[in-house]
């Protein structure tokens, strides 16, 4: 699952800044539907991570049945929210 491929699939572009708000909302909604349908753990995590970065991810207990997956998501959130060092 390549990042650019996912951006094109859901938003039609890799440049989110150029999207009108309606197109962004529609892409996020498609991602949320796919997250609910996805059974592959890796693909499910990738979709959730992208939704998290867009501020639209569901709660961990809703997104992941397995505690190990929830813990991995918590680690991802910690890393994503950590300030970058120069």
Secondary structure, 3 states (H helix, E strand, C coil): CCHHHHHHHHHCCCCHHHCCHHHHHHHHHHHHHHHHHCCCHHHHHHHHHHHHHCCCCCCHHHHCCCHHHHHHHHHHHHHHHCCCCC
